Amino acid sequence: MAPIPVPPAAAGVQNGQWLAQHWELGPANKRGLFAFRPHQDNYVLLANYSFAPNAAPFSPLAGLVPQDDGLSHTELKFQLGFKMKLLENLAPTHTDLWLGYTQQSNWQAYNRKASSPFRETDYQPELMAVTPIDFRVLGMHARFVNVGLAHQSNGRASALSRSWNRIYVQAGLEKGNFILLGRVWKRLPESTGGDDNLDILDFMGYGDVSATYRWRGQKFSALVRHNFRTDRGALQLGWAFPLVEHLKGYVQVFSGYGQSLIDYNYSQKTIGLGVLIDY
């Protein structure tokens, strides 16, 4: 999966201003066009342990894992993301247009018997129109509304192919060091060929909610998805703690469906330990 954008922990940012800096919402926050900015969390989990790896898609015929060698319970997982502003202050709403990209990989780095293959890599480009807003709701400050178009796929063919397109609306609220993001999406039909995963909404739901709280250099995060019709969803918890400048230790716990596209219909529990790049 791909988690929701959270702002960087930059020095000198006042409480209640994280979203303004991350999305450059006011005149004082603008930093120009065509420059790379952080998008999503950038991290490496050096050891991500799954209590029940999903070996079902990877039969010997798929060519990933030899017949006598199963998937390793412990793998290396990493996520990289960036965004770039394409247009700025579009009238009359002062909307900015962003291009974003996120890549998440699950690498069987310690599975030497199977030649340490990449079990899954998901690619997600997206266009985001971000509009600043300014009002109070639920005791919090509403900062922005984002209308996005996202494509996500694993770049594979045949039985291992997974992909979907969606349009979403996201709102960001803030109070002090606490941030709440809510998003709803609608899946767009495939334009050509067969559909790799017609039932993906049964497991990924129709939106997600994420929360982030910063305290004394630490960052606590939670991401929740749930489809109330099918009673399926996912919960991801994260804890980042200071190590050195721009680098934090990172613990991630996941339970549910859709940790990656190949696992969209497979429920599992994982716990990972690594580092998070905070810039």
N, C-alpha and C positions, 0 to 999 in steps of 0.2 A: 504494500500500500504506500499510497502516498499520503504522509501526514499533511495539516493546514499550516500556512506561513506564520512564523513567529518572529518578532523583531530581535535584532542583535543586542547584546548587553554592552553598549558603548559607554565609555567614560564620559561623565559630565551630563548625561541625560537625566533630566528631572523626572520625579515620579509623575505618572500620568501623561508622559510625552513619548512613550516607546512607539506607539503606532504612528504618531506624527512623523517621527524620524524614519521609521522603516518604510513607510509609503510616501514620504515627502509631501505631507498633506497641506502644509502652509508655506507662504512665501519664504520664511526663514529656513525651511527645510529643503528647499529645492537645490538639487546638485547637478542639473543638466541632463542631456540626452546621451544615449548610446554608451553608457558606462555600466560596467558590471556591478551588481549589488547582491547582497545575500538574499536567498529565497529558500524557504524550508530550512530544516536543520541539516547541517553538514556534520556527519559523524562517521566513525569507524568503530564497529563492535568487534573487537579482536576475538571474542568468544561469545557466540550466540547459540545457546543450548536449547534444542527443541525436545520436549518430552515424547513426542511422537512425530517424527519426520514424515512428510507426505511423499511416499515412494510410488504411489499409484500411477501418476502420469509417466513415470520413467521406467517402463518395462524394458527388458533387454532389447526388444525390437526398436525402441526409441534411440538406442545407441549411447545413452548418457552413462549408465551404470552397468558394468558387466554382470552377468547372470548371478554369479556367486558373491558379489560384493554389494551390500546395501548402502543406503545413504548414511553418512555420519550424523550423529546427533548434534555435534558441535561444528559450526561453520563460521566463517567470517562474513559479516554483513556490513555494507557501507551505503551511505546516501550522500549525493552531491546535488546541490541546487544553486541556481543563480537566476537573476532577472535583469532586464535592461529596459529602460524607458524609451519608447519610440516617439510619443507625442506628449505634449505638456499643455495644461491649462486650456483644454478645448472648451469653447464657449457653449452654453452660458453657465455650465455647472462646475467649471475648473477641473474637469476630469482629465486624468492622465492615462495613457495607454501603455501597458507594459507587456513585454514578451518574457515568459518564464520557462525554465527547463529544470526538470528534476529527474535524476537517475538513481535507482535503488538496485543493488546487486546482492545476491546470496551466493557465496563462493564456498564450495566444499574444499577449502584450502588444506585441511588436515586429513583428507581422505586420499591417501597416497595410492591405495589399491585401485581406485577408480581414476587415477591420474589427475586428481584435484580439479574437477570440472566446475564451471560456474553453473549452479543449479538453476538460477533464474536471474534475469536482469530486466527490469521494467523501465520504460522510457516515457516521460510525460512532458511534452511541450504544451504551452497554454498561452492564450491571449487574455489580458485582464484589463478592464476599464474600471479604474478606481476613482470614486467621487468622494471628496470630503464632505462630512455632515457635522452638525454641531447642535446636539440637544441631549437632554437627560432622560434616561429610561432605566427603571429598576435600580435607581440610586447610582447608576453608572453614567459615564460620558460616552455617548455614541459618536464614533470618530469617522467611520467611512462605510461606504457600500461598494462592493466589488461585483461586477458582472463578468463572468469568465467563460471561456470556451476551452475545454481541455480534451486532449487525446492521450490515451494511455495504452501501450501495447508492450509485448515482450519480444517482438521482432522475430518470432518463430513461425514455422509453417506446419501444416497438417495437424496432427492430434495435439501438438504442444502449443499451438497458436492461441493467444489470448489478447483481446483488445476491446476497447469501448470508447465512445465519444460522448461527452456530456456538456451541457450548458448549466451554469450554476449562478446563484446569487448568494453573496456572503456579506455579513455585517460584523463590524468590529466595535466592541465596547471596552472601556478602560476605567479603572479606579485605582489610583496609586500605582502599586507594583503588580496589580492583578489585571489580567487581560482575558476577555471572553470573546470567542469567535464562533459564530453560528453560520451554517451553510446548508442550503437545499439545492438539489440538482435534478435535472431531467435528462435521461439517456436519449441520445439521438440514434435513430435506426441506421444500420449499416447500409451504405449506398451501393456496394457491389459485392458479389460473392455471398458465401454463406456466413452465418453468424457464429462466432466461436463460442459464445457464452450467453445464450438467450436469457438464462435465469440469473444473471449476475446481480440484479437488483434484489432478488430474494435474499441474498447473503450480504451485499454491500449497503442495502437500504437506499434511502432517498436523501440523505444528508448526514452531516456530522456536527459535533460540537467539540471545541477544544478550549482548554483553560490553561493559563500559565501564571505562575506566581514567582517573583524574584525576592530573595531575602538573603542579605549578607553574602552576596556573590554567588549564591546558589540559585538554581532554577528548577522548579517543580512543574511538571506538565502532565496533562491528561487529555486523551482523545477518545471520544465515544461515538460509535455508530450503532443503530438498532433499527431493524425492520419489525414493527409491531405486528404486522400481518403474519409473518413467518416466525417471529420470535427468534431471529438470528441477528448477530451483530458482532461487535468487537470492542475491546477496551485496551488501550495502550497507556502505560504510565512511564514517566521518565524523571530521572533525577540527575542533574548536572552540578558538579561541585568544583571549585577552583583548584587548578594545578599550577599553571604558570600563565603569563599574559596570553590571552586569546586561545587558551587551551584548557578545557575542563575535563575531569573524569566524568563518565557517563554510564548510568545504569538504565536499561530499558526492559520493561516487562510487558508482554503481550498475551492476550487470551481472546480467542474467537476466530472469526473467518476473515480472510482477505489480507493476511500480512503481506502477500505478494499476489500478482495476478494468477500464477499457476496454482495458488492455494485459495482462490476466491471462494470455492465451495468446500473447503476443508478446514475443520476447526482444530486448532492446536494451541499449545501454551509454550512460550519461549521466555528465556531470561538472558540478557546479554550485558556484557561489560566492555567498555572501551573508552574512547575519547570523543569529545565534541569540540568542533572549531567554533569559537565565539568571536565574531568580528563585525 
